[in-house]
Amino acid sequence: MRKYLKALIMIILILVLMVVGQIAPLAVADHLNFSENAAVILMTVTYPIIVIGGGWLLNHFLFHQSLPLVSKWRFQW
């Protein structure tokens, strides 16, 4: 049960990060008087960083859950 509660909390936090990742760059661009194109470019670049990086940080420092797919990856050169 505890594992499912952690997963539910993680999903909710990722959804919050997704909303913040869309709103924050546009608010910053508006505050700095960027053009609309520059705001969209800023959002496009920062959105994946906020969502993926924030999710990884939450998982790494708060939940300590191993990621099952990533832990099985083996890179061969």
All heavy atoms as a GROMACS GRO file, in nm:
protein
  620
    1MET      N    1   0.082  -0.119   0.000
    1MET     CA    2   0.000   0.000   0.000
    1MET      C    3   0.087   0.126   0.000
    1MET      O    4   0.055   0.223  -0.066
    1MET     CB    5  -0.092  -0.004   0.121
    1MET     CG    6  -0.185   0.112   0.130
    1MET     SD    7  -0.302   0.103  -0.006
    1MET     CE    8  -0.408   0.234   0.033
    2ARG      N    9   0.196   0.121   0.075
    2ARG     CA   10   0.284   0.236   0.083
    2ARG      C   11   0.346   0.268  -0.052
    2ARG      O   12   0.364   0.385  -0.087
    2ARG     CB   13   0.391   0.208   0.188
    2ARG     CG   14   0.482   0.322   0.212
    2ARG     CD   15   0.580   0.289   0.320
    2ARG     NE   16   0.684   0.388   0.320
    2ARG     CZ   17   0.758   0.419   0.422
    2ARG    NH1   18   0.740   0.355   0.534
    2ARG    NH2   19   0.851   0.511   0.413
    3LYS      N   20   0.378   0.164  -0.129
    3LYS     CA   21   0.436   0.184  -0.261
    3LYS      C   22   0.338   0.257  -0.353
    3LYS      O   23   0.376   0.345  -0.428
    3LYS     CB   24   0.475   0.048  -0.320
    3LYS     CG   25   0.534   0.055  -0.459
    3LYS     CD   26   0.589  -0.078  -0.506
    3LYS     CE   27   0.482  -0.182  -0.517
    3LYS     NZ   28   0.526  -0.306  -0.582
    4TYR      N   29   0.211   0.222  -0.346
    4TYR     CA   30   0.110   0.287  -0.429
    4TYR      C   31   0.086   0.431  -0.387
    4TYR      O   32   0.060   0.516  -0.470
    4TYR     CB   33  -0.020   0.207  -0.426
    4TYR     CG   34  -0.005   0.070  -0.485
    4TYR    CD1   35  -0.018  -0.042  -0.406
    4TYR    CD2   36   0.025   0.053  -0.620
    4TYR    CE1   37  -0.002  -0.169  -0.460
    4TYR    CE2   38   0.041  -0.072  -0.675
    4TYR     CZ   39   0.027  -0.183  -0.594
    4TYR     OH   40   0.044  -0.307  -0.648
    5LEU      N   41   0.093   0.457  -0.259
    5LEU     CA   42   0.078   0.595  -0.210
    5LEU      C   43   0.194   0.682  -0.259
    5LEU      O   44   0.173   0.795  -0.303
    5LEU     CB   45   0.070   0.596  -0.057
    5LEU     CG   46   0.049   0.733   0.007
    5LEU    CD1   47  -0.085   0.790  -0.036
    5LEU    CD2   48   0.057   0.722   0.157
    6LYS      N   49   0.316   0.628  -0.254
    6LYS     CA   50   0.431   0.701  -0.306
    6LYS      C   51   0.416   0.728  -0.456
    6LYS      O   52   0.447   0.836  -0.504
    6LYS     CB   53   0.560   0.624  -0.281
    6LYS     CG   54   0.612   0.634  -0.142
    6LYS     CD   55   0.745   0.562  -0.134
    6LYS     CE   56   0.808   0.575   0.002
    6LYS     NZ   57   0.939   0.510   0.008
    7ALA      N   58   0.368   0.629  -0.530
    7ALA     CA   59   0.349   0.646  -0.674
    7ALA      C   60   0.243   0.753  -0.702
    7ALA      O   61   0.260   0.835  -0.793
    7ALA     CB   62   0.309   0.514  -0.738
    8LEU      N   63   0.135   0.754  -0.625
    8LEU     CA   64   0.030   0.854  -0.643
    8LEU      C   65   0.082   0.995  -0.613
    8LEU      O   66   0.057   1.089  -0.688
    8LEU     CB   67  -0.090   0.822  -0.554
    8LEU     CG   68  -0.209   0.915  -0.565
    8LEU    CD1   69  -0.268   0.908  -0.706
    8LEU    CD2   70  -0.313   0.879  -0.462
    9ILE      N   71   0.159   1.008  -0.505
    9ILE     CA   72   0.217   1.138  -0.472
    9ILE      C   73   0.313   1.182  -0.582
    9ILE      O   74   0.315   1.298  -0.622
    9ILE     CB   75   0.287   1.131  -0.335
    9ILE    CG1   76   0.184   1.114  -0.224
    9ILE    CG2   77   0.370   1.257  -0.310
    9ILE    CD1   78   0.243   1.083  -0.088
   10MET      N   79   0.392   1.088  -0.634
   10MET     CA   80   0.487   1.121  -0.741
   10MET      C   81   0.414   1.168  -0.866
   10MET      O   82   0.455   1.264  -0.930
   10MET     CB   83   0.572   0.998  -0.771
   10MET     CG   84   0.682   1.023  -0.866
   10MET     SD   85   0.809   1.123  -0.791
   10MET     CE   86   0.934   1.112  -0.914
   11ILE      N   87   0.304   1.102  -0.902
   11ILE     CA   88   0.226   1.142  -1.019
   11ILE      C   89   0.170   1.283  -1.001
   11ILE      O   90   0.177   1.366  -1.092
   11ILE     CB   91   0.114   1.040  -1.047
   11ILE    CG1   92   0.175   0.910  -1.098
   11ILE    CG2   93   0.013   1.095  -1.146
   11ILE    CD1   94   0.076   0.795  -1.105
   12ILE      N   95   0.119   1.312  -0.883
   12ILE     CA   96   0.064   1.446  -0.856
   12ILE      C   97   0.173   1.551  -0.864
   12ILE      O   98   0.155   1.658  -0.924
   12ILE     CB   99  -0.007   1.448  -0.719
   12ILE    CG1  100  -0.134   1.362  -0.726
   12ILE    CG2  101  -0.040   1.590  -0.676
   12ILE    CD1  102  -0.199   1.337  -0.592
   13LEU      N  103   0.290   1.522  -0.808
   13LEU     CA  104   0.400   1.618  -0.813
   13LEU      C  105   0.451   1.639  -0.955
   13LEU      O  106   0.486   1.751  -0.993
   13LEU     CB  107   0.513   1.574  -0.721
   13LEU     CG  108   0.483   1.582  -0.571
   13LEU    CD1  109   0.597   1.523  -0.490
   13LEU    CD2  110   0.456   1.725  -0.530
   14ILE      N  111   0.454   1.534  -1.036
   14ILE     CA  112   0.495   1.549  -1.175
   14ILE      C  113   0.394   1.635  -1.251
   14ILE      O  114   0.431   1.719  -1.333
   14ILE     CB  115   0.512   1.412  -1.244
   14ILE    CG1  116   0.632   1.339  -1.185
   14ILE    CG2  117   0.526   1.424  -1.394
   14ILE    CD1  118   0.765   1.405  -1.214
   15LEU      N  119   0.265   1.618  -1.224
   15LEU     CA  120   0.164   1.702  -1.289
   15LEU      C  121   0.181   1.848  -1.248
   15LEU      O  122   0.166   1.939  -1.331
   15LEU     CB  123   0.023   1.652  -1.255
   15LEU     CG  124  -0.016   1.520  -1.319
   15LEU    CD1  125  -0.151   1.473  -1.266
   15LEU    CD2  126  -0.020   1.532  -1.470
   16VAL      N  127   0.214   1.872  -1.122
   16VAL     CA  128   0.241   2.009  -1.076
   16VAL      C  129   0.363   2.065  -1.148
   16VAL      O  130   0.364   2.181  -1.192
   16VAL     CB  131   0.258   2.012  -0.923
   16VAL    CG1  132   0.314   2.146  -0.877
   16VAL    CG2  133   0.127   1.982  -0.854
   17LEU      N  134   0.468   1.982  -1.163
   17LEU     CA  135   0.586   2.026  -1.236
   17LEU      C  136   0.553   2.059  -1.381
   17LEU      O  137   0.610   2.152  -1.439
   17LEU     CB  138   0.695   1.919  -1.231
   17LEU     CG  139   0.778   1.911  -1.105
   17LEU    CD1  140   0.869   1.789  -1.109
   17LEU    CD2  141   0.858   2.036  -1.086
   18MET      N  142   0.463   1.982  -1.441
   18MET     CA  143   0.424   2.009  -1.580
   18MET      C  144   0.355   2.144  -1.591
   18MET      O  145   0.380   2.219  -1.686
   18MET     CB  146   0.335   1.896  -1.632
   18MET     CG  147   0.409   1.766  -1.652
   18MET     SD  148   0.302   1.629  -1.696
   18MET     CE  149   0.260   1.673  -1.863
   19VAL      N  150   0.269   2.176  -1.496
   19VAL     CA  151   0.201   2.306  -1.498
   19VAL      C  152   0.301   2.418  -1.475
   19VAL      O  153   0.301   2.519  -1.547
   19VAL     CB  154   0.088   2.309  -1.393
   19VAL    CG1  155   0.032   2.449  -1.377
   19VAL    CG2  156  -0.022   2.212  -1.431
   20VAL      N  157   0.389   2.401  -1.378
   20VAL     CA  158   0.491   2.503  -1.351
   20VAL      C  159   0.584   2.518  -1.470
   20VAL      O  160   0.624   2.629  -1.505
   20VAL     CB  161   0.569   2.467  -1.223
   20VAL    CG1  162   0.693   2.554  -1.206
   20VAL    CG2  163   0.479   2.479  -1.102
   21GLY      N  164   0.618   2.407  -1.535
   21GLY     CA  165   0.707   2.411  -1.650
   21GLY      C  166   0.648   2.486  -1.768
   21GLY      O  167   0.720   2.537  -1.853
   22GLN      N  168   0.516   2.492  -1.776
   22GLN     CA  169   0.453   2.567  -1.884
   22GLN      C  170   0.431   2.713  -1.848
   22GLN      O  171   0.441   2.800  -1.933
   22GLN     CB  172   0.320   2.503  -1.921
   22GLN     CG  173   0.336   2.372  -1.993
   22GLN     CD  174   0.202   2.312  -2.031
   22GLN    OE1  175   0.098   2.360  -1.990
   22GLN    NE2  176   0.206   2.206  -2.109
   23ILE      N  177   0.401   2.741  -1.723
   23ILE     CA  178   0.367   2.877  -1.683
   23ILE      C  179   0.491   2.961  -1.651
   23ILE      O  180   0.500   3.077  -1.692
   23ILE     CB  181   0.271   2.875  -1.562
   23ILE    CG1  182   0.138   2.814  -1.604
   23ILE    CG2  183   0.251   3.014  -1.505
   23ILE    CD1  184   0.043   2.792  -1.490
   24ALA      N  185   0.587   2.904  -1.580
   24ALA     CA  186   0.702   2.981  -1.534
   24ALA      C  187   0.784   3.044  -1.647
   24ALA      O  188   0.815   3.164  -1.639
   24ALA     CB  189   0.791   2.894  -1.445
   25PRO      N  190   0.820   2.971  -1.754
   25PRO     CA  191   0.899   3.037  -1.860
   25PRO      C  192   0.823   3.151  -1.927
   25PRO      O  193   0.882   3.253  -1.962
   25PRO     CB  194   0.929   2.924  -1.958
   25PRO     CG  195   0.913   2.800  -1.882
   25PRO     CD  196   0.810   2.828  -1.779
   26LEU      N  197   0.693   3.134  -1.945
   26LEU     CA  198   0.615   3.240  -2.007
   26LEU      C  199   0.604   3.361  -1.916
   26LEU      O  200   0.608   3.475  -1.962
   26LEU     CB  201   0.477   3.188  -2.045
   26LEU     CG  202   0.476   3.078  -2.152
   26LEU    CD1  203   0.335   3.030  -2.176
   26LEU    CD2  204   0.538   3.129  -2.280
   27ALA      N  205   0.593   3.338  -1.785
   27ALA     CA  206   0.587   3.450  -1.690
   27ALA      C  207   0.721   3.524  -1.687
   27ALA      O  208   0.723   3.647  -1.684
   27ALA     CB  209   0.551   3.398  -1.551
   28VAL      N  210   0.830   3.448  -1.689
   28VAL     CA  211   0.962   3.512  -1.691
   28VAL      C  212   0.982   3.591  -1.819
   28VAL      O  213   1.032   3.704  -1.819
   28VAL     CB  214   1.073   3.406  -1.673
   28VAL    CG1  215   1.210   3.463  -1.701
   28VAL    CG2  216   1.067   3.348  -1.532
   29ALA      N  217   0.943   3.533  -1.932
   29ALA     CA  218   0.957   3.602  -2.060
   29ALA      C  219   0.871   3.728  -2.064
   29ALA      O  220   0.914   3.831  -2.118
   29ALA     CB  221   0.919   3.508  -2.174
   30ASP      N  222   0.752   3.721  -2.007
   30ASP     CA  223   0.666   3.840  -2.002
   30ASP      C  224   0.727   3.947  -1.912
   30ASP      O  225   0.724   4.065  -1.943
   30ASP     CB  226   0.527   3.800  -1.953
   30ASP     CG  227   0.430   3.917  -1.959
   30ASP    OD1  228   0.428   3.985  -2.063
   30ASP    OD2  229   0.358   3.939  -1.858
   31HIS      N  230   0.784   3.904  -1.801
   31HIS     CA  231   0.845   3.998  -1.708
   31HIS      C  232   0.968   4.065  -1.769
   31HIS      O  233   0.994   4.183  -1.743
   31HIS     CB  234   0.884   3.926  -1.579
   31HIS     CG  235   0.945   4.015  -1.476
   31HIS    ND1  236   0.873   4.111  -1.408
   31HIS    CD2  237   1.071   4.024  -1.429
   31HIS    CE1  238   0.953   4.175  -1.325
   31HIS    NE2  239   1.075   4.122  -1.335
   32LEU      N  240   1.043   3.991  -1.850
   32LEU     CA  241   1.163   4.046  -1.912
   32LEU      C  242   1.136   4.111  -2.047
   32LEU      O  243   1.228   4.151  -2.116
   32LEU     CB  244   1.268   3.936  -1.929
   32LEU     CG  245   1.320   3.874  -1.799
   32LEU    CD1  246   1.413   3.759  -1.829
   32LEU    CD2  247   1.390   3.980  -1.715
   33ASN      N  248   1.008   4.120  -2.085
   33ASN     CA  249   0.965   4.182  -2.211
   33ASN      C  250   1.026   4.115  -2.334
   33ASN      O  251   1.069   4.182  -2.428
   33ASN     CB  252   0.996   4.332  -2.212
   33ASN     CG  253   0.915   4.406  -2.109
   33ASN    OD1  254   0.800   4.372  -2.084
   33ASN    ND2  255   0.975   4.506  -2.047
   34PHE      N  256   1.032   3.983  -2.333
   34PHE     CA  257   1.076   3.910  -2.451
   34PHE      C  258   0.965   3.910  -2.554
   34PHE      O  259   0.847   3.929  -2.523
   34PHE     CB  260   1.109   3.764  -2.416
   34PHE     CG  261   1.237   3.746  -2.341
   34PHE    CD1  262   1.267   3.624  -2.284
   34PHE    CD2  263   1.328   3.848  -2.325
   34PHE    CE1  264   1.384   3.604  -2.214
   34PHE    CE2  265   1.446   3.830  -2.257
   34PHE     CZ  266   1.474   3.708  -2.200
   35SER      N  267   1.000   3.886  -2.680
   35SER     CA  268   0.898   3.873  -2.783
   35SER      C  269   0.826   3.740  -2.764
   35SER      O  270   0.868   3.653  -2.688
   35SER     CB  271   0.963   3.877  -2.922
   35SER     OG  272   1.041   3.762  -2.942
   36GLU      N  273   0.716   3.725  -2.834
   36GLU     CA  274   0.638   3.602  -2.822
   36GLU      C  275   0.718   3.480  -2.870
   36GLU      O  276   0.712   3.373  -2.810
   36GLU     CB  277   0.508   3.613  -2.901
   36GLU     CG  278   0.414   3.497  -2.882
   36GLU     CD  279   0.282   3.517  -2.954
   36GLU    OE1  280   0.244   3.632  -2.978
   36GLU    OE2  281   0.219   3.416  -2.986
   37ASN      N  282   0.793   3.497  -2.978
   37ASN     CA  283   0.874   3.386  -3.029
   37ASN      C  284   0.983   3.347  -2.930
   37ASN      O  285   1.010   3.229  -2.910
   37ASN     CB  286   0.938   3.423  -3.163
   37ASN     CG  287   0.836   3.433  -3.273
   37ASN    OD1  288   0.730   3.373  -3.266
   37ASN    ND2  289   0.867   3.510  -3.375
   38ALA      N  290   1.047   3.444  -2.868
   38ALA     CA  291   1.150   3.414  -2.768
   38ALA      C  292   1.089   3.344  -2.647
   38ALA      O  293   1.151   3.254  -2.589
   38ALA     CB  294   1.221   3.542  -2.725
   39ALA      N  295   0.966   3.382  -2.610
   39ALA     CA  296   0.899   3.317  -2.497
   39ALA      C  297   0.869   3.171  -2.529
   39ALA      O  298   0.886   3.083  -2.444
   39ALA     CB  299   0.771   3.392  -2.463
   40VAL      N  300   0.825   3.144  -2.650
   40VAL     CA  301   0.795   3.006  -2.690
   40VAL      C  302   0.923   2.923  -2.695
   40VAL      O  303   0.925   2.808  -2.650
   40VAL     CB  304   0.721   3.004  -2.826
   40VAL    CG1  305   0.712   2.863  -2.880
   40VAL    CG2  306   0.584   3.066  -2.811
   41ILE      N  307   1.030   2.981  -2.745
   41ILE     CA  308   1.158   2.909  -2.748
   41ILE      C  309   1.206   2.881  -2.606
   41ILE      O  310   1.252   2.771  -2.576
   41ILE     CB  311   1.262   2.989  -2.829
   41ILE    CG1  312   1.224   2.989  -2.976
   41ILE    CG2  313   1.401   2.931  -2.809
   41ILE    CD1  314   1.306   3.084  -3.061
   42LEU      N  315   1.194   2.980  -2.518
   42LEU     CA  316   1.233   2.961  -2.379
   42LEU      C  317   1.152   2.850  -2.315
   42LEU      O  318   1.206   2.764  -2.244
   42LEU     CB  319   1.215   3.092  -2.302
   42LEU     CG  320   1.250   3.090  -2.154
   42LEU    CD1  321   1.400   3.070  -2.137
   42LEU    CD2  322   1.206   3.218  -2.088
   43MET      N  323   1.021   2.847  -2.340
   43MET     CA  324   0.936   2.744  -2.284
   43MET      C  325   0.973   2.607  -2.341
   43MET      O  326   0.976   2.507  -2.269
   43MET     CB  327   0.789   2.773  -2.311
   43MET     CG  328   0.696   2.674  -2.242
   43MET     SD  329   0.524   2.706  -2.273
   43MET     CE  330   0.505   2.642  -2.435
   44THR      N  331   1.001   2.601  -2.470
   44THR     CA  332   1.035   2.474  -2.534
   44THR      C  333   1.164   2.416  -2.478
   44THR      O  334   1.178   2.295  -2.462
   44THR     CB  335   1.048   2.493  -2.686
   44THR    OG1  336   0.925   2.548  -2.735
   44THR    CG2  337   1.077   2.363  -2.756
   45VAL      N  338   1.258   2.502  -2.446
   45VAL     CA  339   1.386   2.455  -2.393
   45VAL      C  340   1.376   2.419  -2.245
   45VAL      O  341   1.429   2.316  -2.201
   45VAL     CB  342   1.495   2.563  -2.415
   45VAL    CG1  343   1.622   2.529  -2.342
   45VAL    CG2  344   1.521   2.581  -2.563
   46THR      N  345   1.307   2.500  -2.167
   46THR     CA  346   1.305   2.477  -2.022
   46THR      C  347   1.202   2.375  -1.977
   46THR      O  348   1.219   2.314  -1.870
   46THR     CB  349   1.280   2.608  -1.947
   46THR    OG1  350   1.155   2.664  -1.989
   46THR    CG2  351   1.393   2.705  -1.968
   47TYR      N  352   1.097   2.352  -2.053
   47TYR     CA  353   0.991   2.260  -2.011
   47TYR      C  354   1.044   2.119  -1.985
   47TYR      O  355   1.019   2.063  -1.877
   47TYR     CB  356   0.878   2.260  -2.114
   47TYR     CG  357   0.763   2.170  -2.078
   47TYR    CD1  358   0.672   2.209  -1.980
   47TYR    CD2  359   0.744   2.048  -2.140
   47TYR    CE1  360   0.567   2.127  -1.946
   47TYR    CE2  361   0.640   1.966  -2.106
   47TYR     CZ  362   0.551   2.005  -2.009
   47TYR     OH  363   0.447   1.924  -1.974
   48PRO      N  364   1.116   2.058  -2.079
   48PRO     CA  365   1.166   1.922  -2.049
   48PRO      C  366   1.268   1.921  -1.934
   48PRO      O  367   1.271   1.825  -1.857
   48PRO     CB  368   1.234   1.878  -2.178
   48PRO     CG  369   1.202   1.977  -2.280
   48PRO     CD  370   1.148   2.098  -2.214
   49ILE      N  371   1.344   2.028  -1.921
   49ILE     CA  372   1.441   2.033  -1.811
   49ILE      C  373   1.369   2.035  -1.677
   49ILE      O  374   1.406   1.963  -1.584
   49ILE     CB  375   1.533   2.156  -1.826
   49ILE    CG1  376   1.618   2.141  -1.951
   49ILE    CG2  377   1.619   2.176  -1.702
   49ILE    CD1  378   1.695   2.266  -1.989
   50ILE      N  379   1.264   2.116  -1.668
   50ILE     CA  380   1.188   2.126  -1.542
   50ILE      C  381   1.118   1.995  -1.512
   50ILE      O  382   1.125   1.943  -1.400
   50ILE     CB  383   1.088   2.242  -1.548
   50ILE    CG1  384   1.162   2.376  -1.549
   50ILE    CG2  385   0.991   2.238  -1.430
   50ILE    CD1  386   1.075   2.496  -1.573
   51VAL      N  387   1.049   1.937  -1.609
   51VAL     CA  388   0.969   1.817  -1.584
   51VAL      C  389   1.057   1.695  -1.560
   51VAL      O  390   1.042   1.625  -1.460
   51VAL     CB  391   0.870   1.792  -1.700
   51VAL    CG1  392   0.798   1.661  -1.682
   51VAL    CG2  393   0.770   1.906  -1.707
   52ILE      N  394   1.152   1.669  -1.649
   52ILE     CA  395   1.235   1.549  -1.634
   52ILE      C  396   1.333   1.566  -1.517
   52ILE      O  397   1.347   1.477  -1.433
   52ILE     CB  398   1.311   1.519  -1.765
   52ILE    CG1  399   1.209   1.483  -1.874
   52ILE    CG2  400   1.411   1.406  -1.746
   52ILE    CD1  401   1.268   1.474  -2.012
   53GLY      N  402   1.399   1.681  -1.512
   53GLY     CA  403   1.494   1.704  -1.403
   53GLY      C  404   1.426   1.710  -1.267
   53GLY      O  405   1.475   1.654  -1.169
   54GLY      N  406   1.313   1.777  -1.262
   54GLY     CA  407   1.240   1.785  -1.135
   54GLY      C  408   1.188   1.650  -1.091
   54GLY      O  409   1.194   1.615  -0.973
   55GLY      N  410   1.139   1.571  -1.186
   55GLY     CA  411   1.094   1.436  -1.152
   55GLY      C  412   1.207   1.348  -1.104
   55GLY      O  413   1.192   1.272  -1.008
   56TRP      N  414   1.321   1.359  -1.169
   56TRP     CA  415   1.436   1.280  -1.126
   56TRP      C  416   1.481   1.321  -0.987
   56TRP      O  417   1.512   1.238  -0.902
   56TRP     CB  418   1.552   1.294  -1.225
   56TRP     CG  419   1.668   1.209  -1.186
   56TRP    CD1  420   1.687   1.077  -1.212
   56TRP    CD2  421   1.782   1.251  -1.109
   56TRP    NE1  422   1.805   1.035  -1.159
   56TRP    CE2  423   1.865   1.139  -1.095
   56TRP    CE3  424   1.820   1.371  -1.054
   56TRP    CZ2  425   1.985   1.145  -1.025
   56TRP    CZ3  426   1.940   1.377  -0.984
   56TRP    CH2  427   2.021   1.264  -0.971
   57LEU      N  428   1.486   1.453  -0.961
   57LEU     CA  429   1.527   1.501  -0.829
   57LEU      C  430   1.430   1.456  -0.721
   57LEU      O  431   1.471   1.417  -0.612
   57LEU     CB  432   1.541   1.652  -0.829
   57LEU     CG  433   1.662   1.709  -0.904
   57LEU    CD1  434   1.653   1.860  -0.911
   57LEU    CD2  435   1.790   1.666  -0.837
   58LEU      N  436   1.300   1.465  -0.751
   58LEU     CA  437   1.202   1.418  -0.653
   58LEU      C  438   1.222   1.269  -0.623
   58LEU      O  439   1.220   1.227  -0.507
   58LEU     CB  440   1.060   1.440  -0.707
   58LEU     CG  441   1.004   1.580  -0.698
   58LEU    CD1  442   0.874   1.587  -0.774
   58LEU    CD2  443   0.984   1.619  -0.554
   59ASN      N  444   1.240   1.191  -0.728
   59ASN     CA  445   1.257   1.048  -0.708
   59ASN      C  446   1.387   1.018  -0.634
   59ASN      O  447   1.391   0.933  -0.546
   59ASN     CB  448   1.255   0.975  -0.843
   59ASN     CG  449   1.256   0.826  -0.826
   59ASN    OD1  450   1.198   0.774  -0.732
   59ASN    ND2  451   1.320   0.759  -0.917
   60HIS      N  452   1.492   1.088  -0.670
   60HIS     CA  453   1.622   1.059  -0.612
   60HIS      C  454   1.631   1.098  -0.464
   60HIS      O  455   1.682   1.022  -0.382
   60HIS     CB  456   1.730   1.132  -0.692
   60HIS     CG  457   1.870   1.100  -0.649
   60HIS    ND1  458   1.928   0.978  -0.673
   60HIS    CD2  459   1.960   1.174  -0.582
   60HIS    CE1  460   2.050   0.979  -0.623
   60HIS    NE2  461   2.072   1.097  -0.568
   61PHE      N  462   1.582   1.216  -0.429
   61PHE     CA  463   1.599   1.266  -0.293
   61PHE      C  464   1.480   1.240  -0.201
   61PHE      O  465   1.497   1.234  -0.081
   61PHE     CB  466   1.629   1.416  -0.295
   61PHE     CG  467   1.763   1.448  -0.353
   61PHE    CD1  468   1.773   1.514  -0.474
   61PHE    CD2  469   1.878   1.412  -0.287
   61PHE    CE1  470   1.897   1.543  -0.527
   61PHE    CE2  471   2.003   1.441  -0.340
   61PHE     CZ  472   2.012   1.506  -0.460
   62LEU      N  473   1.361   1.226  -0.257
   62LEU     CA  474   1.243   1.215  -0.171
   62LEU      C  475   1.192   1.071  -0.161
   62LEU      O  476   1.161   1.024  -0.052
   62LEU     CB  477   1.132   1.306  -0.225
   62LEU     CG  478   1.008   1.324  -0.139
   62LEU    CD1  479   1.046   1.386  -0.006
   62LEU    CD2  480   0.908   1.412  -0.210
   63PHE      N  481   1.187   1.001  -0.273
   63PHE     CA  482   1.124   0.870  -0.271
   63PHE      C  483   1.222   0.753  -0.272
   63PHE      O  484   1.188   0.645  -0.232
   63PHE     CB  485   1.027   0.857  -0.390
   63PHE     CG  486   0.913   0.952  -0.381
   63PHE    CD1  487   0.905   1.060  -0.466
   63PHE    CD2  488   0.816   0.936  -0.286
   63PHE    CE1  489   0.800   1.150  -0.457
   63PHE    CE2  490   0.711   1.024  -0.276
   63PHE     CZ  491   0.703   1.132  -0.362
   64HIS      N  492   1.342   0.772  -0.322
   64HIS     CA  493   1.445   0.668  -0.327
   64HIS      C  494   1.397   0.541  -0.394
   64HIS      O  495   1.424   0.431  -0.348
   64HIS     CB  496   1.497   0.636  -0.187
   64HIS     CG  497   1.539   0.755  -0.109
   64HIS    ND1  498   1.651   0.828  -0.142
   64HIS    CD2  499   1.483   0.818  -0.002
   64HIS    CE1  500   1.663   0.928  -0.056
   64HIS    NE2  501   1.563   0.926   0.028
   65GLN      N  502   1.321   0.556  -0.501
   65GLN     CA  503   1.270   0.440  -0.574
   65GLN      C  504   1.361   0.413  -0.693
   65GLN      O  505   1.401   0.505  -0.763
   65GLN     CB  506   1.128   0.468  -0.626
   65GLN     CG  507   1.029   0.500  -0.519
   65GLN     CD  508   0.938   0.382  -0.493
   65GLN    OE1  509   0.930   0.293  -0.572
   65GLN    NE2  510   0.871   0.386  -0.380
   66SER      N  511   1.393   0.288  -0.714
   66SER     CA  512   1.471   0.255  -0.833
   66SER      C  513   1.377   0.257  -0.954
   66SER      O  514   1.261   0.218  -0.945
   66SER     CB  515   1.535   0.118  -0.819
   66SER     OG  516   1.434   0.019  -0.811
   67LEU      N  517   1.428   0.306  -1.064
   67LEU     CA  518   1.348   0.310  -1.185
   67LEU      C  519   1.370   0.177  -1.257
   67LEU      O  520   1.480   0.149  -1.302
   67LEU     CB  521   1.390   0.429  -1.272
   67LEU     CG  522   1.373   0.565  -1.205
   67LEU    CD1  523   1.431   0.674  -1.293
   67LEU    CD2  524   1.228   0.591  -1.176
   68PRO      N  525   1.267   0.094  -1.269
   68PRO     CA  526   1.288  -0.042  -1.318
   68PRO      C  527   1.341  -0.051  -1.460
   68PRO      O  528   1.423  -0.135  -1.489
   68PRO     CB  529   1.149  -0.107  -1.307
   68PRO     CG  530   1.054   0.006  -1.298
   68PRO     CD  531   1.129   0.122  -1.239
   69LEU      N  532   1.296   0.036  -1.548
   69LEU     CA  533   1.344   0.027  -1.686
   69LEU      C  534   1.487   0.078  -1.697
   69LEU      O  535   1.570   0.018  -1.764
   69LEU     CB  536   1.253   0.107  -1.778
   69LEU     CG  537   1.112   0.054  -1.794
   69LEU    CD1  538   1.031   0.147  -1.882
   69LEU    CD2  539   1.113  -0.085  -1.852
   70VAL      N  540   1.517   0.187  -1.629
   70VAL     CA  541   1.649   0.247  -1.639
   70VAL      C  542   1.754   0.158  -1.572
   70VAL      O  543   1.866   0.147  -1.620
   70VAL     CB  544   1.650   0.388  -1.578
   70VAL    CG1  545   1.788   0.448  -1.580
   70VAL    CG2  546   1.550   0.477  -1.651
   71SER      N  547   1.719   0.092  -1.464
   71SER     CA  548   1.816   0.010  -1.393
   71SER      C  549   1.858  -0.112  -1.475
   71SER      O  550   1.962  -0.171  -1.449
   71SER     CB  551   1.761  -0.034  -1.257
   71SER     OG  552   1.648  -0.117  -1.275
   72LYS      N  553   1.778  -0.152  -1.573
   72LYS     CA  554   1.811  -0.269  -1.656
   72LYS      C  555   1.884  -0.233  -1.784
   72LYS      O  556   1.923  -0.320  -1.858
   72LYS     CB  557   1.683  -0.345  -1.691
   72LYS     CG  558   1.615  -0.407  -1.571
   72LYS     CD  559   1.490  -0.480  -1.609
   72LYS     CE  560   1.423  -0.535  -1.486
   72LYS     NZ  561   1.297  -0.602  -1.518
   73TRP      N  562   1.902  -0.105  -1.810
   73TRP     CA  563   1.969  -0.064  -1.933
   73TRP      C  564   2.116  -0.100  -1.926
   73TRP      O  565   2.183  -0.078  -1.825
   73TRP     CB  566   1.956   0.085  -1.955
   73TRP     CG  567   1.820   0.129  -1.996
   73TRP    CD1  568   1.714   0.051  -2.024
   73TRP    CD2  569   1.775   0.264  -2.012
   73TRP    NE1  570   1.605   0.128  -2.057
   73TRP    CE2  571   1.641   0.258  -2.050
   73TRP    CE3  572   1.837   0.385  -1.997
   73TRP    CZ2  573   1.566   0.373  -2.073
   73TRP    CZ3  574   1.762   0.499  -2.020
   73TRP    CH2  575   1.629   0.492  -2.058
   74ARG      N  576   2.168  -0.155  -2.033
   74ARG     CA  577   2.310  -0.184  -2.045
   74ARG      C  578   2.358  -0.129  -2.177
   74ARG      O  579   2.307  -0.166  -2.283
   74ARG     CB  580   2.337  -0.334  -2.040
   74ARG     CG  581   2.291  -0.403  -1.915
   74ARG     CD  582   2.380  -0.364  -1.795
   74ARG     NE  583   2.335  -0.430  -1.676
   74ARG     CZ  584   2.273  -0.370  -1.577
   74ARG    NH1  585   2.247  -0.242  -1.584
   74ARG    NH2  586   2.236  -0.434  -1.469
   75PHE      N  587   2.454  -0.037  -2.172
   75PHE     CA  588   2.504   0.025  -2.294
   75PHE      C  589   2.628  -0.050  -2.339
   75PHE      O  590   2.718  -0.078  -2.261
   75PHE     CB  591   2.538   0.173  -2.269
   75PHE     CG  592   2.417   0.255  -2.238
   75PHE    CD1  593   2.389   0.294  -2.108
   75PHE    CD2  594   2.330   0.294  -2.339
   75PHE    CE1  595   2.276   0.369  -2.079
   75PHE    CE2  596   2.219   0.369  -2.312
   75PHE     CZ  597   2.192   0.407  -2.182
   76GLN      N  598   2.632  -0.082  -2.466
   76GLN     CA  599   2.747  -0.152  -2.524
   76GLN      C  600   2.805  -0.065  -2.634
   76GLN      O  601   2.732  -0.009  -2.715
   76GLN     CB  602   2.705  -0.287  -2.582
   76GLN     CG  603   2.653  -0.383  -2.478
   76GLN     CD  604   2.612  -0.514  -2.538
   76GLN    OE1  605   2.616  -0.532  -2.658
   76GLN    NE2  606   2.570  -0.606  -2.454
   77TRP      N  607   2.936  -0.056  -2.637
   77TRP     CA  608   3.004   0.023  -2.739
   77TRP      C  609   3.050  -0.067  -2.850
   77TRP      O  610   3.086  -0.176  -2.835
   77TRP     CB  611   3.123   0.097  -2.679
   77TRP     CG  612   3.080   0.198  -2.581
   77TRP    CD1  613   3.074   0.185  -2.446
   77TRP    CD2  614   3.034   0.330  -2.608
   77TRP    NE1  615   3.027   0.299  -2.388
   77TRP    CE2  616   3.002   0.390  -2.485
   77TRP    CE3  617   3.015   0.404  -2.726
   77TRP    CZ2  618   2.954   0.519  -2.476
   77TRP    CZ3  619   2.968   0.533  -2.714
   77TRP    CH2  620   2.937   0.590  -2.591
   0.00000   0.00000   0.00000
